[in-house]
Amino acid sequence: MLTTEQKEALSKLSKATLVNFVAEVQGVDKLLDKKIERLLLQSDTPKLIKKLTSNLKGLRRRHAFVEYWRVSEFATELQYLADDIMSLYPEQADICLNLLELFLESSNSSLQRCEDNGEVAKTYRSAAESWLTVASKCYEQEKLSLPIDEQDILSQAWQQKIKTLIDENDYGFGHIYATKEALIEGVNQLLSESEIAGLIEDYEQYYESLFEQDSSESIKSLSTKRSYDHSRANHQEKLKTEVTLIGLVRALGNVALFEKVYLRIYPKDAMTSQQLNELLPFMLDHKAFDKAEYYLNEVWQNNSKQNKQEQLKRLDWLSEIYRLQGNSEAQMLTLNEAFELHASPQRLQSIMAIASPAQQAKLRKTAYKLAEQQESIVDAISLLLEINETILANQVAVTRHLDFNDIHYETLTRLLKDLPENTDLIKVIIYRSLIDDILDQGRSKAYGYAARYCKKLIAFNTSIGNTVESYSTLMTHQNYIKALYDKHGKKYSFWERVDD
C-alpha cells in the first residue's frame, strides 16, 4: 500500500513516464492486466459499465472450485471489480448501485466455491457496506424528487429492496454471513427507525407463519408420510429468520423490542448461558443495567444449575455492570466472590486495581492462603508472584517440582516468559522438566530446543551457585547433568548440540 508521500511523489511524474510504466508491466500478471484494461475503460464510461456488467454476470455463472492457494488471487479479482464499480460513485450513483447489486448476487456462489472463504467473505462484506453508502444517497435523491404523498410508496420499495438483498445473501447458516451481516448491521444508515420497525414486523409475521406451516405439515405427514427434508428446510428457515430478526432489532437499538423478540425466540425458562451472552452485551451497550441484572440474578442463576464455570461467568458479567455504573463497592464484592471461586492472578489483578491499601493487605493474606490450596502448581506460583512473594514462590516450586512434569509444554514456556527476576529456581525446574520431556519421548526434532535449554541451565548455575544449599532439595546442576547422561547418554545428536 502506497503512503501519502509516495502518492504525492507519483503525482509529480510526467504522464509519459506513467504511461511507459503501465506499458512495461502489462503482460506480467493476469490480474494486473485486467486492472489495466479496466483503468483504460474508465476514460470511456459506457464501455466500462458494459464490461463490468458482462464480468459480473459471468461471475455468477462460475462453478469451478477455488482451492485455498488460489483464494487470495480470487479475492483480489473481486476487490478489483468492487473498486471499479465504486469508481462510478457519486457521479453515476444509480448505475453504481445496480452494479453493486449484481456483484452481491454472486456472493453465495463465490463463497460456496472457495475452500477457505474468509478473505472472499471480507470482500463481499465491504461491497455490502458500499451498497449501503450508495443506496443512502440514491434514496435521498429519490425522496427529493417525489411529492410527499408518494413518499410512503418509495419507503416500501426501499424496505423491500433491502429485504430482498438480506434474504438472497444468506450463504451457509452457521458459516460466514458476509453481506447479510453487513446489511443488517448498517441498515440504520439507509432506513429510518420507523422503516426498520416495519421490516421487523414483516419478519415477525413470517416467523410466526413458519410455525403455523410446521404445524400444518405435521398433520399432513400423518397421512402422506412426507419426507424429513421439508421439516429440516423449515427448521433452517426458522434459524435464518431468527438471525435476521435479532440483527435488525439490535440495529434499531430498542431495548424493549429486542427483549420481546429475543424472548419469543429463546423462552426465558429454557435460555442457555450462550444465549444470555448474546442478550447481555446489547443491554449493557444501551445502559439497561437493571434488566441485565434481572437476567443474571433471576434467569442465569436459575438456569445454570450452579456449576462453577457458569457461576464465574455470571459474576464476571455482574462486575462489569457495576464497573460501568461506577459502583466500586458492589464491584469489589462481586470480584471477591469470583476470586474465592477461582483464585487466578488475573482476578487478583482486577481486585487490586480498585482496592484500597487496607483491602490490598487483606487480599494478600487471602491470596497467600488460596495459593496453598491450589491443585495447579502454575496457579499457586502465579498467585504468590502476583502478591510479590517471590521467595515463597521459589520454595513452593521446589517442594512441588514433580508437579511440573504433568504440565503441558506450552503452559510451561508461557510461564517462563512471565517470570520476574529472582525466580531462577523456578526457571531451572521448568527447563529441566522441558528437557526431560523431550528426551524421555525421544522427540529428535526437538533436540535443538533441549540443548538450548541445557545451556540455559549452565547460565543459571553460575547465578545460583553449585551448592546443595543453593538448590535446596533439588539436585545440583552437576548431579542433574550426570543423571541425564546416565539415562540418555546414547542420544548422541542431543549431546553434540549441547557441546556446540
C-alpha positions, -999 to +999 in steps of 0.1 A: +000+000+000+015+034-010+020+060+016+006+096+012+042+108+004+047+081-022+014+091-039+024+127-039+058+118-055+039+098-082+016+127-089+047+148-098+058+124-125+050+132-162+022+114-179+046+099-204+066+083-176+035+067-161+022+056-195+055+039-202+055+022-168+020+008-174+030-004-209+060-022-193+041-041-166+013-051-190+015-088-196+033-096-163+003-107-143-033-117-154-050-098-126-029-067-132-037-069-169-074-069-161-069-039-138-051-020-166-079-029-190-105-016-166-084+015-159-083+022-197-121+017-198-126+045-171-119+070-199-150+056-216-177+052-190-203+035-212-177+008-222-167+004-185-203-001-175-208-027-203-176-046-194-184-046-157-220-058-163-206-086-185-180-096-159-205-096-131-230-118-149-201-141-157-191-143-121-225-156-111-222-184-137-189-197-125-188-232-109-151-241-107-139-249-071-113-224-058-085-242-038-071-225-008-039-214-026-059-196-052-084-179-028-062-148-023-060-143-061-097-147-064-103-122-036-080-097-053-100-101-086-132-095-066-117-064-050-107-050-084-143-054-096-156-037-065-132-008-068-141-003-105-178-003-096-172+023-069-152+045-094-187+054-108-198+069-075-211+095-068-214+108-104-235+078-115-249+066-082-279+047-097-257+027-121-232+021-094-260+007-071-272-016-098-237-030-105-232-035-067-264-055-066-252-077-094-219-082-075-237-091-043-259-116-062-228-137-068-218-139-031-235-172-023-220-189-053-185-175-047-184-184-010-196-219-017-169-225-043-140-215-020-121-239+002-113-210+026-138-182+021-127-158+049-109-134+026-136-136-001-163-130+026-145-099+037-146-085+002-183-091-001-189-076+033-170-045+022-192-044-010-223-046+011-212-017+031-205+002-001-240-007-013-255+009+019-235+041+013-246+044-024-282+033-016-285+060+011-276+087-015-299+073-041-328+071-016-323+107-005-322+118-042-354+100-049-371+115-018-363+150-031-377+143-065-411+129-053-441+146-038-450+139-001-480+117-009-458+093-028-431+090-001-447+060+015-447+040-017-410+049-021-403+038+015-420+005+010-400-001-022-367+005-004-377-017+025-384-045+000-351-039-018-330-044+013-352-072+024-345-090-009-308-085-005-308-098+030-328-129+021-308-136-010-274-132+006-277-159+032-249-183+025-244-213+047-262-210+080-236-214+107-208-201+084-199-166+072-228-143+066-207-119+046-232-095+030-262-104+052-244-093+084-231-060+069-266-052+055-283-058+088-257-041+109-258-010+087-295-009+079-299+023+101-276+040+076-303+036+050-337+033+067-353+054+094-364+039+128-400+035+117-389+018+084-367-007+103-396-013+127-417-021+096-391-046+084-390-062+118-428-065+118-427-083+084-401-108+096-420-114+128-451-123+108-431-145+085-415-162+116-449-169+130-461-183+097-432-208+098-446-223+130-481-225+115-467-241+084-447-266+107-479-275+125-498-279+092-471-301+077-471-323+109-508-331+104-503-338+067-474-361+074-496-385+094-515-394+063-490-387+034-457-397+052-439-366+039-401-368+039-379-353+066-364-329+040-392-304+043-392-302+081-354-298+080-357-270+055-384-253+076-361-256+107-332-239+087-356-212+076-365-205+112-329-203+122-321-178+094-351-157+102-341-156+139-306-143+130-322-117+107-347-106+134-322-104+162-298-084+139-325-059+128-337-053+164-301-048+175-296-023+147-327-005+158-314-002+194-348-005+211-342-025+244-378-033+250-384-046+214-351-065+215-361-082+247-396-091+233-382-106+201-354-124+219-378-140+244-400-151+215-371-170+200-355-181+232-380-186+260-368-173+294-371-206+313-350-225+287-325-198+280-289-210+279-258-191+291-247-188+254-280-171+246-277-149+276-242-140+265-258-125+233-286-107+252-264-091+279-240-071+257-269-054+239-284-044+273-251-031+286-244-012+254-278+006+258-273+011+296-302-012+305-284-022+337-315-031+357-327-055+331-292-071+327-291-076+365-325-092+364-314-118+338-282-125+357-299-129+391-332-145+381-326-163+348-289-172+347-289-181+384-318-205+380-308-220+346-271-225+352-275-254+377-248-238+397-217-253+380-185-234+388-178-221+353-213-207+349-212-190+383-179-174+373-193-161+340-223-147+358-201-129+384-179-115+356-210-100+340-222-085+373-188-070+380-188-054+345-222-039+351-211-024+384-179-011+368-200+006+341-223+021+368-193+033+388-204+012+418-170+002+431-183-012+463-206-037+446-179-045+420-154-052+448-178-077+465-185-094+432-148-097+422-140-111+457-167-137+453-154-147+419-118-148+433-128-172+460-143-195+434-113-193+411-082-177+426-065-167+393-038-140+391-059-121+366-088-119+390-065-108+417-051-080+395-087-068+388-094-066+425-061-050+434-067-023+408-098-009+427-089-020+463-078+005+490-044-001+507-061-018+536-081-040+513-050-049+493-032-060+525-062-083+533-062-096+498-026-106+500-033-127+531-063-143+512-042-149+481-014-165+503-039-189+518-055-197+485-021-204+469-015-232+494-049-247+483-043-247+446-041-280+429-023-264+399+013-256+407+011-229+380-018-212+396-001-214+431+031-198+418+013-172+398-008-161+428+023-158+450+042-138+424+012-115+420+015-105+456+053-103+453+060-134+474+090-143+452+109-163+478+079-183+488+071-189+452+105-204+447+101-226+478+067-239+467+081-247+432+110-267+448+087-285+471+063-294+443+088-297+415+075-331+403+041-314+396+057-296+366+061-330+348+023-330+343+021-295+328+019-291+290+050-276+274+031-246+260+019-237+295+055-240+308+070-219+281+043-192+286+050-192+323+088-188+316+081-156+297+061-141+326+085-150+354+101-119+371+137-116+384+148-137+413+129-168+402+159-187+390+150-219+408+115-219+392+132-214+358+156-243+365+128-266+374+108-257+342+139-261+319+147-294+334+111-305+330+111-295+293+144-313+287+132-345+304+100-345+284+118-341+251+144-368+258+120-392+275+097-391+245+127-393+221+115-363+201+147-360+180+133-330+160+132-311+193+168-319+204+179-285+194+154-269+219+165-293+246+202-285+240+194-248+242+175-253+275+206-272+288+228-242+281+203-221+300+208-243+330+246-238+328+240-200+329+216-203+359+241-225+377+265-195+377+240-172+393+226-198+418+259-213+429+267-250+427+260-260+463+234-282+479+221-252+499+216-231+468+195-257+450+176-265+482+162-300+479+167-301+441+197-319+425+227-297+419+234-288+383+263-313+380+242-341+396+213-334+372+235-334+341+251-367+353+217-383+359+206-370+324+237-385+308+232-418+326+197-421+312+201-406+278+238-409+271+232-427+237+212-398+223+244-385+206+228-359+184+215-342+215+248-341+233+266-329+202+242-299+202+249-293+239+287-292+232+284-268+202 
